[in-house]
Amino acid sequence: MGINIGAFFAPSAASGVRSWWLHSHGFNYDPDLPALCHRMMGGTLTDTSKLQDLANKATMSGTPVTDLTAFAQNYVEVFSTGYNYAFGVAAIAMVISLVIYMIFKNILPDRKAMVQKDSSIIKMPWEQEKKRLIALGLVFFVVIFFWMSFHQNGLTLTLFARDYTDKQVGPFTYIFFYLPAFLSLIGIIFGIMMITKKVIKPIMRAVGGALILAGGGLLYYFYSTFTVENTISPEIFQQFNPIMIVFLTPVVVALFAFLRKRDIEPSTPRKIGIGMLLAAAGFMLMMFTSYSLISPADLHGEPAPDRVSPYWLISTYLVLTFAELFLSPMGLSFVSKVAPPRFQGLMQGGWLAATAVGNSLLFVGTFVYSRLELWQAWMVFVVCCLLSAAFIFSIMKRLEAATK
């Protein structure tokens, strides 16, 4: 929860710093401008009409731009510097985290001391350890391809948000892209959850009612300030997965509890396989969305003429979030259950190493994204996830046996 709450605020914090720097130099942010500016500076932009139109809109003074080359150089320089300052948000947050750790590290449990005192830790026979280590290795191999696909949310899916998703949205949709309004809506939701909970103290019901009133008032105020068309930043799409994790984790946990009571809960390895199938479904949704769109290779750096609703990408993140909830915590649980006691730490590191290898393969996304039709690029990840799911289910008996 802590990780994902931080991830929810991260895109707005970074883009806010970048936009502040642009505004301080008299520019508005437009995701289509940097590419056009680079082409202008490189002498490859033959039709400057689109750049002229966007440059006039991005200049806060309202004065028409007369020298597009000078504008392009100035805008790119300010834009790049703004991004450098945006990365400073991450650096400052890391320093704060380190300070918190140094202050409170003495009250954290000492795992090594706990192991030394715990005489119940049993050393397994090597044959049994070997079977478990092989089972874990097979799972690590599979999740590499999940993370390679899932973490396209920070790469090709964000490129899709920039190049193929509507930049202008109505006031209702803008609620989800304007952080203060979104937080007001979240406050209303938490307030409703608090007052409808069966067992809760009266004071908490009062707090819930206050959240509903305050959130509703703020949401109405923000909504009234929105215009008919509001510009969204493509990087803000990154907030949807973490906030969905926060809200959907209790839902998935309740689903597993419901199935457990009826003795039909899938095993942990089976949940991992289902997660792979859900990830494939998410990219199938992108295939359907992208079928009629022109490929990035054919755009030649120009803004896409056809764009789709932001809700297509939000829906994809919803499906991928369910996939993550079925796979990521379940995978960690599988490691904890199956890893031999003397290899617990090493196997947890193996899970993180598999995640790292998957992240190192992200380039596959940009490779196919820039060379194939859009729907074909997403099909690559559909195939990867389906093959991984098929492999998991083919060795299901071995994996389930390892957990017993």
N, C-alpha and C positions, 0 to 999 in steps of 0.2 A: 504493500500500500504506500509506503514511504517513497519507494522508487517511482511509482507511477504518479503520485501526486506531484512530485518534483518535475517529472516529464510532462505533465499537463501544463505547468506554468512556463516551461522552458521556451517553447516556440514564441509565445507572446512577449516574453522578456527579451529574447534576442531580436525579434523583428521590431520591437518597440525602440530599442537602442538604435538600430539601423535607421528606422524611419525618423527618429529624433535628429540624428546627424544629418540626414538629407534635408529635413525641414529647416535646420539651422543654417543651411547653405542655400535655401530658397527653392528646393526641389520637392516634388511629391514622388512617392514610390510607384513604379509601374513595372511588373515582372517581365514585360515584353521589351522594355527599353535596353537593358544591358547588351543583349545579343545584337540588336540593331545598331547600337553605338559601336560595338566592336567591328561590325561589318563596315560601318561608315569610316572608322579609323583605318581599317585595312584596305579600303578602296574597292571592296567587293559588292557594295550596295548600289545597284543601278537605279532602282526606283526609290526615291527618298520621300515619297508622299506620306507613307505610313509613319516614318520617323518624324517628319515635320509635324504631323498631327499629334503624335504622342508627346513630342518635345514641347509643343505649345501648351498641352494640358499639364505637363509635369512642371512647368515653370510657374512658381507660385505668384510671381509679380503680375502675371497676365499679359506680359509683353511678348509678342510673337518672336520666335527665334529666327534670327537672320543668318547666323553662321552655324550650320549644323555640325561641322567638323569640330569647332571649338566647344559647342555644347556637348558633343559626344565625349570628348576628352575630359571635360570638367565633370560630367555626370558620372562617368566610369570611375574617376579618381575619388569623388566623394562617396559613391556607392561602395567601392572597395574598402575605403577607410571605415565606413559605417559598419561593414561586416566584421572588420578587425575588432572594433569596439564591442560588437555583439558577442564575439567569442570571449571577450573579457568577462562577460557575465558568468560563463562556465568556470573561468579561472578563479574568480572571486568566490563562487559557490564552493569550489573544491577547497579553497583555503579555509572558509568557514567550517566546512565539514571536518577538516583536519584539526582545527582548534577545538571543536566539540569533542572529537575523539580523544585528543590529548587531555582534556579536562576530566572526562568521565571514564577513561580506560581502566582505571583501578577498580571500578565496580563491575566490570565485565567478567563473566565466568572464565576461568582458566581451564581450557579443555584438556591440556596435557596433565594438569594436576588431577582432574576428575578421572581421567583414564587410569592414572597410576593408583588411585585409591579404589577403583572399581574392580573388585576381584571376579566379577561375574563375566568379564569379557573372555570369551572362549576362543581359542585358536582352533580353526577348522582344519580337517585333513586337506592336504594339497589338492587331491582329486576333486573335492567339493569346491574348494576355492577356485580351481581352474575353470570349472563349469560356470561359476558365477561371473568370473572375469570375462569369459568368452561372451556370455549373454550381455554383459554391460558393453563390451566392445562393439557388438552388433547394433545395440541401441545407439551408441555414440555415432556409429557410421551413418545411421539413418537420419539422426537429427541434424547432421551437417547440412543435408539438403533442405530440411525444414527451415533452418535459420537462413540459408542462402536465399530461399524464396521469401520468407516472412519479412526479412529486413530490407527487402526492396521498398518498404514503406519510406525509407529514408533516401532512396535513390530513384529508381525508375517511376515509382508511384508519385513521387514529388515532382519529377519531370512532367508526368502526365497532368498533375495538378497545375503546373505552370503553363504548359503548352496547349492543353486540350479541355480545361475546365473553365466554366464561365468566370470572368473576373468581376463582373457586376452582378450583385444579387439583391433581392428585395429585402424589405425590413425584417420580415419573419426569419428568413434564412440567416440574415446578418447577426441575429441574436447569438448564434452558435460560433461566430467568428470574432465577435467583440467581447473581450474577456470580462469587463464589468457586467455586461448584460447576461453573459453565460453564467457567471458566478451568482447573479441574482436568481436565475432560474434554478440553479443547483440548490440555493438556499431554500427556495420554495419546496423542492422535492424532498430535501431533508426534513423540513418542517412537517410536511404531510406524513412522512414515514414515522416521525416522532409522535404525532398526535393519534395516529391510527394503530400504533403498537399496543397489543393487549395488556402487557404487564409493564407499566412505566409510572414513575412517580409524577404527582401533579405538577411539580416544579418543571419537570422536563416537558410536560404537555404545554405549559405556559411558554417555555422557550421555543417549542415547535410552532406555536401560534404566532409568536413574535417574529420568527424566521419567515413565516408565510406572509405576514403583513409587510415586513421590511423588504423582503425579496420582491413581493408583488408591486410595492410602490416604486422601488428602484427600477424594476423591469419596465414598468409603464413609462417612467421618466426617460430611460434610455431609448425605448422604442419610439417615443414621440420625437426624439432628435434625429432619428434615421431618415434618410431621403428615399426616394423611389428606387434609386440605384446606388448601391454601396460597394466600394472596392474591397476585395478580400485578398490577402497575401497567401500564395500557395503553400508556404511553410507552415501556416496555421493548421493545415490538415493533420500535422503531426500530433496535435493535442487529442485527437479523437480516440486513438488506441489506448493511451493511458487512462483517460477518464472513463472509457468503457470498461477497462480492467477493474477500476474501482467499483463501478456500479454492478458489473456482471459477475464478479467473483462470488458474492453471496448467492446469486441466482444459480450459478453452476454448483456451488456447494450444496444448496438446498435440493437441486436435482439429483445429485449423487446420494444424498441422505434419503430422498424419496425412493430411489431405486434400491438402496441398501435395505430399507425396511421390508421391501417385497422380495428380497433375495435375488434381484436381477441386475445388480450393479456390475458394470463391466470391470474386468481386472485392469490393473494399472497398465500393462502392455497393450491391452485392447483399447484403452483410452488414448494411448499414444497413436495407435493406428487410426482411430476415429479423428484425432486431431489432424493427421496428414490428409485425410479425406476432406475435412472441412477447409483446410488450406487450399486444396485443389478446387473446391467449390468457389472460394473467394476469387481465385484467378479466372475461373470460368465466367464469373460475373464481369470481370474486366474484358474478357474476350468478347462477350456479347456487346458490351458498351462500345468497344473500339472497332467493331467489324467494318463500319462504313467510314471511319476516319482516315484521312490521308496519313501516310507513314512519316516519321520524323525525317527520314532520308530525303523525302520528296518536298519537305518544307523549305530546305536550303536556308535555314536561319530565319525565315519569315514567320510571323505569328500564324497559327492555324486558323483557317477561315471558318471551320466548324468547331463548335465547342459544346460540351455536354453539361448537364446539371451537376452541381457539387454533390448531390445526394447519391449519385452512382458511386463516387469514391468513398463517401461516408458509409454506404452500405457494404462496400468491399472491406473497409476497416472493421465493420461490425462482425462479418463472417470470420475474418482473420483473427479477431480478438477471441471469438469462441474457440478457434483452432488453437490459439496460444494457451488458453485456459485448460484445454484438454491435454495439451502436450507438455508445456513447460513445467508447471508445478508437479504434474504427474511423473515427468521424467526425473525430477529431483527426488520425488518420493521413491521411485523405482531404484535409484542409486542408493538411497538410504537403506532400503529393505534388502537389497541383493548384495551390496558390497561386503566382502568379508571384513570382520572387525578391524584387522590390522591394515586394511587397505581403504578404510573409509575416507580419509582425507585425500588420498591419491585419486580415488574414483570421483569424488566431488570435483577435483581439479580436472579430471578427464571430461566431465560434462561441460565445464567451462572451456576446455580446450576444443571440444567439438563445436561449441558456439563460435569460438574464435576462427576456426577453420571455415565454418559456414560464412562468417563475415568476410573472410579473405576471398571468398568466391563471388562476392557481390558484383564483381566486374562482368560476370556472365550476363547480368541484367542489362548493363549499358551496351555490351557487345551486340546482343540480339536486338535491343531497342533501336539502335542506330542503323541496323542493316536489314531488318525484316519488316513486314507489315506489322502494325501494332497488335492485331489479334494473334498473329503468329508468335510474337515475343511473349505474350502472356501464356500461350499454349505450351511454351517450353517449361514454364513453372508448373502448369497443370500436369504435364507428363512426369516431371520430377517428383511431384507430390504423390501422384498415383502409383508410380513405380515404388516409391519408398513405402507407401501404405501396403502395397501388394507384398513387398519383402517382409514387412513386420508381421502381417497375417500368415505368411508362409512359415515363419519360425515361431508362431504364437505358443505352441505347446512347450517348446524349449524355454521361452521367456517366462511363461506362467509357472513352469516347474521350478525355475530359479528363485521365484518369490516364496516358495513353500519351505 
